[in-house]
Amino acid sequence: MVWQRRTRRHLKAVEAERRQLSEQLDRRISELFSLQELSYILAESLQLERIAGQVARYAQRFLRSDGALLAVVGDDGQTLRVAAAEGSLQPLTGTTITEDEQTLVMQAVRHERIEVAQGSFDLPIALAGDCRTINGAAAPLRAHGFTMGALVLADHRSGPFSTEDLWLLSTVTTHVAVVLANSRLFEMIRQAKDEWETAFNALAEGIAVVDGRGRVRRANHALSRIADVPTPAMIGRSFWANVIGTPEAEGGLLEAIRRGERTPPLVLRSDPMQRMLRLTAAPLSDARGEEAAAVVLVEDVTEQQALQAQLIQKDKLAAVGQLVSGVAHELNNPLTSIAGLSEFLLERAPAGDPNREHLRVIHDQAERAGRIVRNLLTFARKGAPETSEVDLNDVAQRTGLLVAYEFRIRGIELEQRPHPAPVLAMADLYELQQVLLNLLTNAVQAVATMPAGAPRRVVIETGIDDSHGVLRVRDSGPGVPPALVPQLFTPFFTTKEPGEGTGLGLSISYGMVQSHGGSLTYAPAPGGGSEFTVTLPLHGTAPLAGAGAGRILVVDDDPAVQRTLSAVFAGFDRQTLACRTADEAVERLRAESFELIIADAGLSVGSGQSLVEAVRAEFPQLAAPLVVLDGGRDRERVRQFRGWGIRVLDKPVTPRQVKKLAGEALKR
């Protein structure tokens, strides 16, 4: 019996040991599968946020805790940022853990070891931030000698963390730290690659990496644009043959670079592109054992070289422009008063008044001074290209004033022959003035070569030829040899001595005139010399006055403006009616018809809608043209009006401005 009892006890002990070993084996197998699962999770992505989220969920489940978080070291290297959190720690997601916090997670990071703490309901431990818990564990994430962050667990479900739990936590953090280090390294490499490629392709200058045999190994987008060849198509092709046109042009540049010699940039002409290029080369170390490669910087310096001769003059003009801008502001105010008051007195002086002629001289000279100031501003500070109705007589007069002094000191006679009537064209005033200035500059240089005693004359003439306006510059110089006439408007062609011209003036002028729908031609001048003719389509303006009476509606809440506008049209065969409010104007339009409507842009009807919008909405078939006067109260609204094709005139207005714009609006 004793033997049997001993045997049974022994069997029970063996069975218990077997069950314990079986449980341990099952747990180890489960742990292995869990670690394998972790490996799969970590292999899914190299994105930090995704890794952090996956690890936090895995740690909470695998290590049987109520909460888990993964914090990574911030950019400052001192603080921790909670990249992901699960369970009871989820509210900490995105928060920052500062270095001075006396929390379990900061202790683990500072001591570079796993920290475990056990508290109670009465005395919870500080885990991270403001979070308190009964028990917790924090393990630093270290790899390659650097701390990447920390993995934190809260409230282990089986009570205090066991040795086995901490061993698993250590194993998990080791794997996670390596992956985080790889993720950060990958991100740094990817970011550096993106930044390098972005900078490489953002450069305005072309860059080519050329191997030892002169083939393009790599090229940026700028070089592709310069060569007009897609970037992939350039790879593997001969740099010199495709960019320069002939291998002989190299001149030993790359060979000198490979020998370690410092060479100056090489400027030469590209035959395929018909451009001037500047090449700067530098050696490129090649770790692949191939022949030494070089980096070649390709700059298109066509315009730079063409304009280099003009830089000093432009610097002087810029300084003059700054001076003129300041002086013009001070001069325009008194000139406005002089011209305005003299015009006011002229209108009221009787025909036989002996002072009338004196007033006219004062008025004309004030306007002349104003034109000179405007011309200087036009020359010194060119505005944005803007097409408008331009009088070629005015262009000739303005430009003539600009060059009059130079003509006098050179002893050259400048004769202006304006057409008796306005020669109107739709054009950019500044570009036309530049064209005429280029032609006059060429004429001065041509006439200056004439021997002593020969005629030295330049004529500016305007006229009308059928439906085109004509602007002509004629000089008494030697003229252009017939063999060179076909090349006159070719870029970089010049008959001047080196340093005296770039050969771009006529080609630029030719392109400007063509962009306006016109033409620029050359012909020998009668009696010798050169004659350049600018021809532009006419854009005539119908006169305001004429047969057939009509009525004009003026809408403005300022009685003075009403009186001024009424006075403007008083001399014409038209009746002017005035309204002070937008609602009154709408009522007028419902009951009567008008030939022209002039209204303040800021007026609105009772509903808050602008007068212009109300008129467009209620009278879509309104035949009368609409002109608005902008007082600057609502620039956005005025821009909208311009977009609708409505004519806009900025206040303060002058009688001549109103007449001109009204004439354009009434044009049939």
C-alpha positions in Angstrom: 0.0 0.0 0.0 2.8 2.4 0.9 4.5 1.6 -2.3 1.3 2.3 -4.2 0.8 5.6 -2.5 4.4 6.6 -3.3 3.9 5.6 -6.9 0.7 7.6 -7.2 2.4 10.7 -5.6 5.3 10.2 -8.0 2.9 10.0 -11.0 1.1 13.1 -9.9 4.4 15.0 -9.6 5.5 13.8 -12.9 2.1 14.8 -14.4 2.3 18.2 -12.9 5.8 18.7 -14.1 4.7 17.5 -17.6 1.9 20.0 -17.6 4.2 22.8 -16.5 6.7 21.9 -19.2 3.9 21.7 -21.7 2.6 25.1 -20.7 6.1 26.5 -20.9 6.6 24.9 -24.3 3.2 26.3 -25.5 4.2 29.7 -24.2 7.6 29.6 -25.9 6.0 28.5 -29.1 3.4 31.3 -28.7 6.2 33.8 -28.1 8.1 32.6 -31.1 5.0 33.0 -33.3 4.4 36.4 -31.7 8.0 37.5 -32.4 7.6 36.2 -36.0 4.4 38.2 -36.2 6.4 41.2 -35.0 9.0 40.6 -37.7 6.2 40.6 -40.3 4.8 43.8 -38.9 8.1 45.6 -38.9 8.8 44.4 -42.4 5.6 45.9 -43.7 6.8 49.5 -43.9 9.6 51.9 -43.2 7.3 54.8 -42.4 7.8 55.9 -38.8 4.2 56.6 -38.0 3.0 53.3 -39.4 5.7 51.4 -37.5 4.8 53.2 -34.3 1.1 52.4 -34.5 1.7 48.7 -35.3 4.3 48.3 -32.5 2.0 49.9 -29.9 -0.9 47.6 -30.8 1.3 44.6 -30.9 3.0 45.4 -27.5 -0.3 45.9 -25.8 -1.7 42.6 -27.0 1.5 40.5 -26.8 2.7 41.7 -23.4 -0.9 41.7 -22.0 -1.1 45.3 -20.8 -4.0 47.8 -20.6 -2.0 50.4 -22.4 1.1 50.9 -24.6 2.8 53.7 -26.3 5.8 54.3 -28.4 7.7 57.6 -28.1 10.5 58.8 -30.4 13.2 61.3 -29.8 12.3 64.8 -31.1 14.3 66.8 -33.5 16.0 68.7 -30.7 17.4 65.4 -29.3 16.1 66.1 -25.8 12.3 65.7 -25.7 10.2 62.7 -26.6 7.2 62.7 -28.9 4.5 60.1 -28.5 4.2 58.8 -32.0 1.5 56.2 -31.2 -0.5 55.0 -28.1 -3.1 52.3 -27.5 -5.6 51.4 -24.8 -5.5 53.4 -21.6 -2.5 55.5 -22.9 -4.2 56.5 -26.2 -4.9 60.1 -24.9 -1.2 60.7 -24.9 -0.9 60.4 -28.7 0.9 63.4 -30.1 2.0 64.8 -26.8 5.5 65.8 -25.9 7.5 64.4 -22.9 10.0 67.0 -21.7 13.5 66.1 -20.5 12.9 67.5 -16.9 10.0 65.2 -16.2 10.5 62.8 -13.3 8.6 60.0 -15.1 9.3 56.3 -15.7 9.8 56.8 -19.4 12.4 59.6 -18.9 14.3 57.5 -16.3 14.5 54.6 -18.8 15.9 57.0 -21.5 18.3 58.7 -19.1 19.6 55.4 -17.6 19.5 53.5 -20.9 17.9 50.5 -19.3 14.5 49.0 -18.7 12.7 50.6 -15.8 9.9 48.8 -13.9 7.8 50.3 -11.1 5.0 49.0 -8.9 2.6 51.3 -7.1 -0.9 51.1 -5.7 -4.3 52.8 -6.0 -3.2 55.2 -3.2 0.3 55.8 -4.6 0.3 55.4 -8.4 3.5 55.9 -10.3 4.2 58.7 -12.8 4.5 56.8 -16.1 4.6 59.6 -18.8 3.4 63.1 -18.9 0.3 63.4 -16.6 -0.4 59.7 -16.8 -0.4 57.7 -13.5 -0.7 53.9 -13.2 -0.4 51.1 -10.7 2.4 49.3 -12.5 4.4 50.0 -15.6 7.5 49.3 -17.6 9.5 51.5 -19.9 12.3 50.2 -22.2 14.6 52.5 -24.2 14.9 51.9 -27.9 18.6 51.8 -28.6 20.4 50.9 -31.8 23.9 51.6 -33.1 24.7 53.4 -29.9 21.9 55.9 -30.2 18.6 56.1 -28.3 15.7 56.3 -30.7 12.9 56.6 -28.2 11.1 54.3 -25.7 8.4 51.6 -25.5 6.1 52.0 -22.5 3.6 49.5 -21.0 1.0 50.3 -18.3 -1.0 48.1 -16.0 0.1 44.5 -16.7 -3.0 42.3 -16.5 -1.3 39.5 -14.7 0.0 41.7 -11.9 3.7 42.8 -11.6 5.9 42.3 -14.6 7.8 39.0 -14.4 11.3 38.3 -15.5 10.0 36.6 -18.6 7.8 39.6 -19.4 10.8 41.9 -19.2 12.9 39.5 -21.3 10.2 39.6 -24.0 10.0 43.4 -23.7 13.8 43.6 -24.1 13.6 41.4 -27.2 10.8 43.4 -28.7 12.5 46.7 -28.1 15.8 45.4 -29.7 13.9 44.5 -32.9 11.9 47.8 -32.9 15.0 49.9 -32.3 16.8 48.5 -35.3 13.8 49.0 -37.5 13.3 52.5 -36.3 17.0 53.3 -36.9 16.7 51.9 -40.4 13.5 53.9 -40.9 15.2 57.1 -39.9 18.2 56.3 -42.0 16.0 55.5 -45.0 14.0 58.7 -44.5 17.2 60.7 -44.3 18.5 59.1 -47.5 15.1 59.6 -49.2 14.9 63.2 -48.1 18.4 63.9 -49.1 17.9 62.3 -52.5 14.7 64.3 -53.1 16.3 67.5 -52.0 19.3 66.8 -54.2 17.2 65.9 -57.3 14.9 68.9 -56.7 17.9 71.3 -56.4 19.6 69.6 -59.4 16.5 70.0 -61.6 15.6 73.5 -60.2 18.8 75.1 -61.3 18.3 77.5 -64.2 21.7 76.4 -65.6 22.2 73.1 -67.4 24.3 70.5 -65.7 25.7 67.3 -67.2 27.7 64.6 -65.7 30.0 63.4 -68.5 32.0 60.2 -68.4 35.5 59.6 -69.6 34.4 59.0 -73.2 32.4 62.3 -73.3 29.0 60.7 -73.0 26.2 62.2 -70.9 25.7 60.0 -67.8 23.2 62.4 -66.1 21.5 65.7 -67.1 19.1 68.1 -65.4 15.9 69.6 -66.8 17.5 72.9 -67.6 20.0 71.2 -69.9 17.2 69.4 -71.5 15.4 72.7 -72.2 18.6 74.3 -73.5 19.3 71.4 -75.9 15.6 70.9 -76.7 16.0 67.2 -76.2 14.0 65.1 -73.6 16.1 64.3 -70.5 16.0 60.5 -71.0 17.1 60.9 -74.6 20.3 62.7 -73.6 21.6 59.9 -71.5 24.4 57.9 -73.2 24.7 60.4 -76.0 27.8 62.5 -76.9 27.8 65.7 -74.9 29.9 67.7 -77.4 28.1 66.4 -80.5 24.6 67.0 -79.2 25.1 70.2 -77.1 27.9 72.0 -79.0 27.6 70.4 -82.4 31.3 69.4 -82.9 33.7 67.4 -80.7 36.5 69.6 -81.9 35.0 72.5 -79.9 36.1 70.9 -76.6 39.5 72.3 -76.9 41.0 70.0 -74.3 38.7 71.2 -71.5 37.8 67.8 -70.0 41.3 66.5 -70.5 42.7 69.5 -68.5 40.0 68.8 -65.8 41.0 65.2 -65.5 44.6 66.2 -65.1 43.6 68.3 -62.1 44.2 71.6 -63.9 41.9 74.6 -63.1 40.6 76.0 -66.4 38.6 79.2 -67.0 35.1 78.9 -68.4 34.8 78.2 -72.1 32.4 80.4 -74.1 31.5 79.2 -77.5 28.7 79.0 -80.0 26.4 76.0 -80.1 25.6 75.0 -83.7 22.5 72.9 -83.0 20.9 75.6 -80.8 22.3 78.7 -82.5 23.1 80.1 -79.0 26.1 81.2 -77.1 27.0 78.9 -74.2 29.4 79.2 -71.3 30.8 75.9 -70.1 32.4 75.4 -66.7 33.8 72.0 -65.8 34.9 70.4 -62.6 36.2 66.8 -61.8 33.9 64.3 -60.3 35.4 61.5 -58.2 34.2 58.1 -59.4 34.2 55.3 -56.9 33.3 52.7 -59.5 36.7 52.5 -61.1 35.6 54.0 -64.4 37.5 56.7 -66.3 37.4 60.0 -64.5 34.1 61.8 -65.0 33.4 65.5 -65.0 30.5 67.8 -64.1 29.9 70.4 -66.8 27.8 73.6 -66.0 26.1 74.9 -69.2 24.8 78.5 -69.2 23.0 80.2 -72.0 24.7 83.5 -72.2 23.3 84.7 -75.5 21.3 87.6 -74.0 24.0 88.2 -71.4 26.6 88.8 -74.0 24.3 90.8 -76.2 23.3 93.1 -73.3 26.7 93.3 -71.7 27.6 96.4 -73.6 24.5 98.2 -72.4 24.9 97.4 -68.6 26.9 100.5 -67.7 24.4 102.7 -69.5 21.5 101.0 -67.8 23.1 101.5 -64.4 23.3 105.2 -65.2 19.7 105.3 -66.3 18.6 103.5 -63.2 20.2 106.2 -61.0 18.7 108.9 -63.2 15.3 107.2 -62.9 15.4 107.3 -59.1 16.3 111.0 -59.2 13.6 111.7 -61.8 10.9 109.8 -59.9 11.4 111.9 -56.8 11.7 115.2 -58.7 8.6 114.4 -60.9 6.4 114.0 -57.8 7.4 117.5 -56.6 7.0 119.1 -60.1 3.7 117.5 -61.1 1.7 119.3 -58.3 2.6 122.9 -59.3 2.4 122.0 -63.0 -1.1 120.6 -62.5 -2.2 123.9 -60.8 -0.6 126.1 -63.4 -2.0 124.1 -66.4 -5.5 123.7 -64.8 -5.9 127.3 -63.7 -4.6 128.7 -67.0 -7.0 126.5 -68.9 -9.8 127.7 -66.6 -8.9 131.4 -67.2 -8.6 130.8 -71.0 -12.1 129.4 -71.2 -13.4 132.6 -69.5 -11.3 135.2 -71.2 -13.0 137.2 -74.0 -11.7 136.9 -77.5 -10.2 140.4 -77.5 -8.6 140.2 -74.1 -4.9 141.2 -74.5 -3.9 138.8 -71.7 -5.4 135.8 -73.6 -2.2 135.1 -75.5 -0.2 135.3 -72.4 -2.5 132.8 -70.7 -2.1 130.5 -73.7 1.7 130.6 -73.5 1.5 129.8 -69.8 -0.8 126.9 -70.4 1.2 125.5 -73.4 4.5 125.8 -71.5 3.0 124.1 -68.4 1.8 121.3 -70.6 5.1 121.1 -72.3 6.9 120.8 -68.9 4.4 118.1 -67.9 5.1 116.2 -71.1 8.8 116.4 -70.4 8.4 115.0 -66.9 6.1 112.2 -68.2 8.6 111.4 -70.9 11.5 111.2 -68.5 9.4 108.9 -66.2 8.5 106.8 -69.2 12.1 106.4 -70.2 13.5 105.8 -66.7 10.8 103.5 -65.3 9.0 101.5 -68.0 5.6 100.2 -67.0 4.1 96.9 -67.6 3.1 96.2 -71.3 -0.5 97.5 -71.7 -2.2 97.9 -75.1 -4.2 101.1 -75.5 -5.1 103.6 -78.1 -1.8 105.4 -79.0 -1.4 108.5 -81.3 1.8 108.0 -83.4 2.1 111.8 -83.4 2.4 111.7 -79.6 4.9 108.8 -79.7 7.1 110.8 -82.2 6.9 114.0 -80.1 7.7 112.2 -76.8 10.7 110.4 -78.2 11.9 113.4 -80.0 12.0 115.3 -76.7 14.1 112.5 -75.2 16.8 112.7 -77.8 16.7 116.4 -78.7 19.6 117.3 -76.4 21.9 114.6 -77.8 21.1 115.7 -81.3 22.0 119.3 -80.5 25.3 118.4 -78.9 26.2 116.2 -81.9 25.3 118.9 -84.4 22.5 116.9 -86.0 19.3 118.4 -87.1 16.1 116.7 -85.9 13.1 117.5 -88.0 9.6 116.3 -87.1 6.8 116.1 -89.7 3.6 115.0 -87.8 0.4 114.2 -89.7 -2.2 117.0 -89.3 -4.7 114.5 -87.8 -4.3 112.0 -85.0 -2.8 108.7 -86.2 -4.3 106.2 -83.8 -3.3 102.6 -83.3 -3.8 100.0 -80.6 -0.4 99.4 -79.2 1.9 99.5 -76.2 3.1 103.1 -75.9 6.4 102.0 -74.1 7.3 99.4 -76.7 6.6 101.8 -79.6 8.7 104.4 -77.9 11.5 101.8 -77.5 11.2 100.9 -81.2 11.5 104.6 -82.3 14.3 105.2 -79.9 16.3 102.2 -81.4 15.7 103.6 -84.9 16.8 107.1 -83.8 19.9 105.7 -82.1 20.9 103.9 -85.3 20.2 107.1 -87.3 22.5 109.2 -85.0 25.3 106.7 -85.3 24.9 106.6 -89.1 24.8 110.3 -89.5 27.8 110.8 -87.2 30.0 108.9 -89.7 29.4 111.5 -92.4 32.4 113.8 -93.3 32.5 117.4 -92.3 30.2 119.6 -94.5 27.9 116.8 -95.4 24.2 117.1 -94.4 23.5 115.8 -90.9 19.8 115.4 -90.6 17.2 113.0 -89.2 13.5 113.2 -90.0 10.7 111.7 -88.0 7.5 111.5 -90.0 4.0 110.2 -89.3 1.2 109.6 -91.7 -1.8 107.5 -92.8 -1.6 105.0 -95.7 -5.0 103.5 -96.5 -6.0 101.7 -93.2 -2.6 101.8 -91.6 -0.7 104.3 -89.6 2.9 105.1 -90.6 5.9 106.1 -88.5 9.0 106.8 -90.5 12.6 107.6 -89.6 14.8 109.0 -92.4 18.5 109.9 -92.1 21.1 111.5 -94.3 23.8 108.9 -93.5 25.6 106.6 -95.9 22.8 104.1 -96.1 23.0 100.3 -96.0 24.9 98.4 -98.8 22.4 96.3 -100.9 24.3 93.1 -100.1 23.6 93.6 -96.3 19.9 94.6 -96.5 18.6 91.0 -96.2 20.5 90.6 -92.9 19.4 93.9 -91.3 16.8 92.3 -88.9 18.9 89.2 -88.1 19.9 88.9 -84.4 23.5 89.9 -83.7 24.1 91.2 -87.2 25.8 94.6 -87.0 27.9 96.8 -89.3 29.4 98.7 -86.3 32.8 98.3 -84.9 33.2 95.9 -82.0 31.9 97.4 -78.7 29.7 99.9 -80.5 26.6 97.7 -81.0 25.2 94.3 -80.2 23.2 93.7 -83.4 20.0 93.2 -81.4 18.3 96.7 -81.7 16.7 96.1 -85.1 15.8 92.5 -84.5 14.1 93.4 -81.1 12.3 96.3 -82.8 11.2 94.1 -85.7 9.7 91.5 -83.2 7.9 94.3 -81.2 6.3 95.7 -84.3 5.2 92.3 -85.5 3.6 91.5 -82.2 1.4 94.5 -82.8 0.3 93.2 -86.1 2.5 95.6 -88.0 5.7 95.6 -90.0 9.1 97.2 -89.9 10.8 97.7 -93.3 13.9 99.3 -94.7 14.4 101.3 -98.0 17.1 103.6 -99.2 16.2 107.3 -98.5 15.6 109.6 -101.4 18.8 111.5 -102.0 20.9 109.0 -99.9 20.7 107.6 -96.4 18.4 105.1 -94.8 14.6 105.1 -94.3 12.9 102.7 -91.7 9.2 102.6 -91.8 6.9 101.2 -89.0 3.4 100.4 -90.3 0.6 99.6 -87.8 -3.2 99.0 -88.3 -5.2 102.1 -87.6 -7.6 102.3 -84.7 -9.6 105.5 -85.3 -11.8 107.2 -82.7 -15.1 108.7 -83.8 -15.6 112.3 -82.8 -17.9 113.1 -79.9 -19.7 115.9 -81.6 -21.6 115.5 -84.8 -25.0 115.4 -86.5 -27.9 113.9 -84.6 -28.8 115.0 -81.1 -28.5 112.5 -78.3 -28.8 112.4 -74.5 -26.1 111.5 -71.9 -26.9 110.3 -68.4 -24.5 111.3 -65.7 -24.8 109.5 -62.4 -22.7 110.8 -59.5 -23.4 111.7 -55.9 -21.0 114.7 -56.1 -22.7 117.8 -57.5 -19.3 119.3 -58.5 -18.6 116.2 -60.7 -22.1 116.5 -62.2 -21.4 120.1 -63.1 -18.0 119.4 -64.5 -19.2 116.5 -66.7 -22.2 118.6 -67.9 -19.9 121.4 -68.8 -17.7 119.0 -70.8 -20.6 118.1 -73.1 -22.1 121.6 -73.1 -20.4 122.5 -76.4 -21.8 119.5 -78.2 -25.2 118.7 -79.7 -26.2 116.6 -76.7 -28.4 117.0 -73.7 -27.0 116.0 -70.3 -29.2 114.7 -67.5 -27.8 114.1 -64.0 -28.8 111.8 -61.2 -27.4 111.7 -57.7 -28.4 108.1 -56.7 -28.3 104.7 -58.4 -32.0 104.1 -57.8 -32.8 107.3 -59.6 -30.7 106.3 -62.5 -32.4 103.0 -62.8 -35.8 104.7 -62.9 -34.5 107.1 -65.6 -33.3 104.1 -67.7 -36.7 102.4 -67.3 -38.4 105.5 -68.7 -36.0 107.0 -71.2 -33.2 106.0 -73.6 -29.7 107.5 -73.7 -26.7 107.5 -76.0 -24.1 107.3 -73.2 -24.1 106.6 -69.5 -21.3 107.9 -67.3 -21.6 106.7 -63.7 -19.5 106.6 -60.5 -18.2 103.0 -59.9 -19.0 103.1 -56.1 -22.8 103.8 -56.4 -25.2 101.0 -55.4 -28.9 100.5 -55.6 -31.0 100.0 -52.4 -30.5 96.3 -52.4 -26.7 96.7 -52.1 -26.1 95.7 -55.7 -23.7 98.0 -57.6 -25.3 100.2 -60.2 -23.3 98.5 -63.0 -24.5 95.1 -61.9 -28.1 96.3 -61.6 -28.0 97.9 -65.1 -26.5 94.7 -66.6 -29.1 92.5 -64.9 -32.2 94.6 -65.7 -31.2 96.0 -69.1 -29.1 93.2 -70.8 -29.9 94.6 -74.2 -28.9 98.2 -73.3 -27.6 99.9 -76.4 -26.0 102.8 -74.7 -22.3 102.3 -73.8 -21.4 102.5 -70.2 -18.4 104.4 -68.8 -17.6 104.3 -65.0 -15.5 106.7 -63.0 -13.4 105.0 -60.3 -12.8 107.0 -57.1 -10.7 104.2 -55.6 -13.4 103.0 -53.1 -13.6 99.4 -54.4 -10.7 98.3 -56.6 -11.9 94.7 -56.7 -15.3 95.8 -58.1 -13.6 97.9 -60.7 -11.4 95.0 -61.8 -14.6 93.0 -62.3 -16.0 95.9 -64.4 -12.9 95.9 -66.6 -13.2 92.1 -67.0 -16.7 92.7 -68.4 -15.3 95.1 -71.0 -16.6 98.2 -69.4 -14.5 101.4 -69.9 -13.1 102.8 -66.6 -11.6 106.2 -66.0 -9.8 107.0 -62.7 -10.7 110.1 -60.8 -9.7 112.9 -60.8 -10.6 113.4 -64.4 -9.8 116.2 -66.9 -12.1 117.4 -69.6 -9.9 116.0 -72.3 -9.8 112.5 -70.7 -13.6 112.5 -70.5 -14.0 113.6 -74.1 -11.5 111.0 -75.3 -13.0 108.1 -73.5 -16.6 109.2 -74.3 -15.5 109.4 -77.9 -14.2 105.8 -77.8 -17.4 104.6 -76.1 -19.6 106.3 -78.7 -17.6 104.9 -81.6 -19.8 103.0 -84.0 
